[in-house]
Amino acid sequence: MKEQILNALQYIRENRWEEAHEIAQSREGHPDYDRIHALLHRIEGDEWNAKYWYRRCGLPYPDVSVEEETEELYKRYS
């Protein structure tokens, strides 16, 4: 699991959102994967959908940049 999350975050860093999205959707319902899903919708500018996914994770909408959130998550799973 950890490796897949790190792969998704690396894809996000590389602007390969489709690949990251596939990973996020592969285990929909798992909070770690749903968090990646939320981040991806935030990157896409789909705030309504991003907020939905953050709520599913039990998290507030972040007040940091997308880049900061990505790096925080990368550090958490490394």
Secondary structure, 3 states (H helix, E strand, C coil): CHHHHHHHHHHHHCCCHHHHHHHHHHCCCCHHHHHHHHHHHHHCCCHHHHHHHHHHHCCCCCCCCHHHHHHHHHHHHC
